[in-house]
Amino acid sequence: MEILHNFSLKKYNTFGIEAKAKQFVAVHSNAELKTILKEHKSYRKFILGGGSNMLLTKDIDALVIHIDLKGKKIIEENEEFVWVESQAGESWHAFVLWTIDQNFGGLENMSLIPGNVGTTPVQNIGAYGTEIKDTFVSCEAITIENQEVKTFLKEECHFGYRESIFKNEAKDQYIITSVVFKLTKKNHKINTSYGDITSELEKNNISNPTLKEVSNAVIAIRQSKLPDPKELGNSGSFFKNPILLKSDFEKIHQQFPEMKYYNVSETEVKVPAGWLIEQAGFKGKRFGDAGIHINQALVLVNYGNATGQDILNVSKNIQQTIFKTFGIHIEAEVNVI
């Protein structure tokens, strides 16, 4: 393990922002990770996974530890279910495709989400009607302070909408090293009711889709709306969809009857942030090298040489305008560093 100094993180964040790490090291095993944590106890530490859910607005004055743990395996199975463990450094999309190739169901709706497996529980990532919590069993983590290994079961993770214990009370205390998922081997629960999946399948004359066909539909939809980070720097959806009390929403809805919404519970409603941003006139707008994607208003993009501060300024402008126009606060999903 070599610690590198003044290391460029441009290739390690999907926005393609130029920022430097004071020190940088990649770890490829739990043993290496424990050694680094133990031998550099006094250093400030910054844990880096796939770099897909962060906006770097400055250099990182810390030891950046890149989690590059690889491997996946079946740890248990019966006639109906299989328990699969993936190391934290595996590409999420590649892992999803691998499960589909094995005919394991449960992750297909989350195809093509950027990032690595280890960060998926932190955000409780989700797409097209499914979330990590639906198939999550447990994750293993190393305690930064004393290098002890702890297993977090599903109920201990306090999953919510793009929320978990790792973003709140356990923030900066643990490094997730592996995740276990419980997937179906048969009688798959195919979920095509959310978003454009049904129409994409109909377009291809598919009425009884396989896991692969659902995955392909999701990939096609995402590719039509979302730019490839390798071609245009972005971090996927920049904002969360706001969840409002029905009583508050009804007042807003009277003023804006065309506003789209989804019922979350008997008392709550989810409003698509992309719709709000588009209605406010931001879709496709550009501010220098920072902008909003032409096909998806939720996605902020780096057209080449935008700084993290440039993109942050655009996001604040959007938030302020949405609040002024609709009286709704939209929150960033991306971690601003």
C-alpha positions in Angstrom: 0.0 0.0 0.0 1.5 3.3 -1.1 0.2 6.6 0.3 0.2 9.2 -2.5 0.4 12.9 -1.9 -1.4 15.8 -3.5 -3.4 13.3 -5.5 -5.9 14.3 -8.2 -9.5 13.0 -7.6 -10.8 14.0 -11.0 -11.1 10.3 -12.1 -12.5 9.3 -8.8 -15.7 11.4 -8.8 -18.4 11.1 -11.5 -18.8 14.8 -11.8 -15.2 14.9 -13.1 -14.4 17.8 -10.7 -10.7 18.6 -10.3 -9.9 18.4 -6.6 -6.8 17.1 -4.8 -6.4 14.8 -1.9 -3.7 15.7 0.7 -3.0 12.0 0.9 -4.6 9.1 -1.0 -4.5 5.3 -0.6 -6.4 2.4 -2.2 -7.2 -0.6 0.0 -7.9 -4.0 -1.5 -8.6 -6.1 1.6 -10.0 -5.8 5.1 -6.5 -6.4 6.5 -5.1 -3.5 4.5 -8.0 -1.3 5.6 -7.5 -2.2 9.3 -3.7 -1.5 8.9 -4.3 1.9 7.4 -6.8 2.9 10.1 -4.6 1.7 12.9 -1.3 3.1 11.6 -2.8 6.5 10.8 -5.1 7.0 13.7 -4.4 10.7 14.1 -5.1 11.5 10.5 -8.4 13.1 9.3 -9.9 10.5 7.1 -12.2 10.6 4.0 -13.8 7.4 2.8 -14.2 7.1 -1.0 -16.2 4.5 -2.8 -17.3 4.9 -6.4 -17.5 8.7 -6.2 -21.0 8.7 -7.7 -22.9 10.6 -5.0 -20.7 13.5 -4.1 -19.9 17.0 -5.2 -16.3 18.1 -4.4 -16.2 21.9 -3.8 -12.7 22.0 -2.4 -9.5 19.9 -2.0 -9.7 17.2 0.6 -7.3 18.0 3.5 -7.3 14.5 4.8 -6.2 10.9 4.1 -8.6 9.7 1.3 -9.1 5.9 1.7 -10.4 4.4 -1.6 -12.4 1.2 -0.8 -11.4 -1.2 -3.6 -12.6 -4.5 -2.1 -13.7 -7.0 -4.8 -15.5 -10.3 -4.8 -19.0 -11.7 -4.7 -20.4 -15.1 -3.6 -23.4 -17.1 -2.7 -23.4 -17.7 1.1 -26.7 -19.6 1.5 -29.6 -20.8 -0.7 -32.7 -22.9 -0.6 -35.3 -23.8 -3.3 -36.8 -20.3 -3.3 -34.2 -17.8 -2.2 -30.5 -17.1 -2.4 -28.3 -15.0 -0.1 -25.6 -13.2 -2.0 -22.7 -11.3 -0.5 -20.8 -8.6 -2.4 -17.7 -6.8 -1.4 -18.0 -3.0 -1.1 -15.8 -2.1 -4.1 -17.8 -4.0 -6.7 -19.5 -1.9 -9.3 -23.2 -1.8 -8.4 -24.4 -2.1 -12.0 -22.0 -5.0 -12.8 -23.2 -6.7 -9.6 -26.9 -6.3 -10.6 -26.2 -7.7 -14.1 -24.4 -10.7 -12.5 -27.4 -11.5 -10.3 -29.7 -11.3 -13.3 -27.4 -13.7 -15.3 -27.8 -16.1 -12.4 -31.6 -15.6 -12.6 -31.7 -14.1 -9.1 -34.5 -11.5 -8.8 -34.9 -8.4 -6.8 -32.3 -5.9 -8.1 -33.3 -5.6 -11.7 -35.2 -2.2 -11.3 -32.0 -0.7 -10.0 -29.9 -1.4 -13.1 -27.5 1.2 -14.3 -27.3 3.2 -11.1 -23.8 4.5 -10.8 -21.5 3.8 -7.8 -20.3 0.8 -5.8 -22.1 -1.8 -3.7 -20.7 -0.5 -0.4 -22.4 2.9 -0.6 -25.8 1.5 -1.6 -27.1 1.1 2.0 -25.8 4.5 3.0 -28.3 6.2 0.6 -30.8 3.3 0.6 -30.6 3.8 -3.2 -33.7 3.1 -5.2 -35.3 3.4 -8.6 -38.6 2.5 -10.3 -40.5 1.4 -7.2 -37.7 -0.6 -5.5 -35.1 0.3 -2.8 -32.1 -1.4 -1.3 -34.1 -2.1 1.9 -36.4 -4.5 -0.1 -33.7 -7.1 -0.5 -31.1 -6.0 2.1 -30.2 -8.6 4.8 -27.1 -7.1 6.5 -23.8 -5.4 5.9 -20.4 -5.8 7.5 -18.5 -2.7 8.6 -15.2 -1.8 10.2 -15.3 0.7 13.0 -12.9 3.6 12.2 -12.0 4.3 15.8 -10.9 0.8 16.9 -11.0 -1.4 13.7 -13.6 -3.8 15.2 -15.9 -5.5 12.8 -19.7 -5.0 13.2 -22.6 -6.5 11.4 -25.7 -4.3 10.8 -28.9 -6.2 10.3 -31.7 -4.5 8.3 -33.7 -3.2 11.2 -30.5 -1.7 12.7 -29.9 0.4 9.5 -33.0 2.7 10.1 -33.7 2.9 6.4 -35.8 5.7 5.1 -36.2 7.6 1.8 -32.5 8.0 0.7 -31.7 7.7 4.4 -30.0 5.3 6.8 -28.1 5.2 10.1 -24.9 5.7 8.1 -26.0 9.2 7.1 -27.2 10.1 10.6 -26.3 8.8 14.0 -23.5 6.5 12.7 -22.1 9.0 10.2 -18.3 8.9 9.8 -18.0 6.0 12.4 -18.0 2.9 10.1 -16.7 1.8 6.7 -19.0 -0.7 5.0 -16.9 -3.6 3.6 -19.6 -6.0 2.3 -23.3 -6.3 1.8 -25.7 -9.3 1.8 -28.9 -9.4 -0.2 -31.7 -12.0 -0.2 -32.9 -12.6 -3.8 -35.5 -14.8 -5.4 -34.6 -17.9 -7.4 -38.2 -18.4 -8.7 -41.6 -16.8 -8.4 -39.9 -13.4 -9.0 -41.9 -10.4 -8.0 -41.7 -8.5 -11.3 -42.4 -4.8 -10.7 -43.2 -2.9 -13.9 -45.8 -0.5 -12.6 -43.6 2.5 -11.8 -42.5 5.1 -14.3 -42.0 4.3 -17.9 -41.2 0.6 -17.6 -44.6 -0.6 -18.8 -44.6 1.6 -21.9 -41.0 0.6 -22.7 -41.9 -3.1 -22.5 -45.0 -2.5 -24.6 -42.9 -0.8 -27.2 -41.0 -4.0 -27.6 -44.1 -6.2 -27.5 -43.2 -7.7 -24.2 -46.2 -8.7 -22.0 -44.6 -11.2 -19.6 -41.2 -9.9 -19.0 -38.2 -11.8 -17.6 -35.7 -10.2 -15.1 -33.4 -9.4 -18.0 -36.1 -7.8 -20.0 -37.1 -5.6 -17.1 -33.4 -4.7 -16.6 -33.0 -3.9 -20.3 -36.1 -1.6 -20.1 -34.7 0.2 -17.1 -31.4 0.6 -18.8 -33.0 2.0 -22.0 -35.1 4.5 -20.0 -32.1 5.7 -18.0 -29.9 6.0 -21.0 -32.6 8.1 -22.8 -32.8 10.5 -19.8 -29.5 10.4 -18.0 -26.0 11.2 -19.4 -23.2 8.7 -19.1 -20.8 10.2 -16.5 -17.8 9.0 -18.7 -19.1 11.4 -21.4 -20.7 14.2 -19.3 -19.9 14.7 -15.7 -22.9 14.2 -13.4 -24.0 12.4 -10.2 -27.4 11.1 -11.3 -30.3 12.7 -9.5 -29.0 15.7 -7.6 -32.2 16.3 -5.6 -34.6 14.2 -3.5 -38.2 14.2 -4.4 -39.9 16.2 -1.6 -42.4 14.5 0.6 -45.1 16.7 2.0 -48.0 16.4 4.4 -51.2 16.0 2.5 -52.7 19.0 4.3 -49.8 21.2 3.1 -49.8 19.7 -0.4 -53.5 20.3 -0.9 -53.1 24.1 -0.3 -50.2 24.1 -2.9 -52.2 21.9 -5.3 -55.1 24.4 -5.3 -52.7 27.0 -6.6 -50.9 24.6 -9.0 -53.6 22.0 -10.0 -51.3 20.5 -12.8 -48.7 19.6 -10.2 -47.8 15.9 -10.4 -47.7 13.8 -7.2 -47.7 10.3 -5.7 -49.4 9.1 -2.5 -46.7 7.8 -0.1 -49.1 7.1 2.8 -52.4 8.2 4.2 -50.8 11.4 5.4 -48.0 12.1 2.9 -47.5 12.9 -0.8 -44.3 12.8 -2.9 -43.9 15.5 -5.5 -41.4 14.9 -8.4 -38.6 17.3 -8.0 -37.8 17.1 -11.7 -41.3 18.4 -12.5 -40.8 21.4 -10.2 -37.4 22.2 -11.7 -38.7 21.9 -15.3 -41.7 24.1 -14.5 -39.4 26.7 -13.0 -37.6 26.8 -16.4 -34.2 25.3 -15.5 -34.3 22.2 -17.7 -31.5 22.4 -20.3 -30.2 25.7 -18.9 -26.5 26.3 -18.8 -24.4 28.6 -16.5 -20.9 28.5 -18.0 -19.7 24.9 -17.7 -22.3 24.0 -15.1 -25.9 23.3 -16.0 -29.1 21.2 -15.9 -29.3 18.3 -18.3 -31.5 18.8 -21.4 -33.4 15.5 -21.0 -33.7 15.3 -17.2 -34.1 18.3 -14.9 -33.0 16.4 -11.8 -29.5 16.0 -13.2 -26.9 18.7 -12.8 -24.0 18.4 -15.2 -20.4 19.5 -15.7 -19.9 20.4 -19.3 -16.1 20.3 -18.9 -14.4 22.7 -16.6 -17.0 23.5 -14.0 -15.8 23.7 -10.4 -17.8 22.1 -7.6 -18.7 25.6 -6.4 -20.1 26.4 -9.8 -22.4 23.4 -9.6 -23.3 24.1 -6.0 -24.3 27.7 -7.0 -26.6 26.3 -9.7 -28.2 23.9 -7.2 -28.8 26.7 -4.7 -30.3 28.9 -7.4 -32.7 26.0 -8.2 -33.6 25.5 -4.5 -34.3 29.2 -3.9 -36.4 29.5 -7.1 -38.5 26.4 -6.3 -39.2 27.6 -2.8 -40.1 31.1 -4.0 -42.3 29.7 -6.8 -44.0 26.8 -5.1 -43.3 27.1 -1.4 -41.6 23.7 -1.5 -38.1 23.0 -0.2 -36.1 20.5 -2.3 -33.1 18.8 -0.6 -29.9 17.7 -2.3 -29.5 13.9 -2.5 -25.8 14.3 -3.4 -23.3 14.8 -0.6 -21.7 18.2 -0.9 -18.1 18.1 0.3 
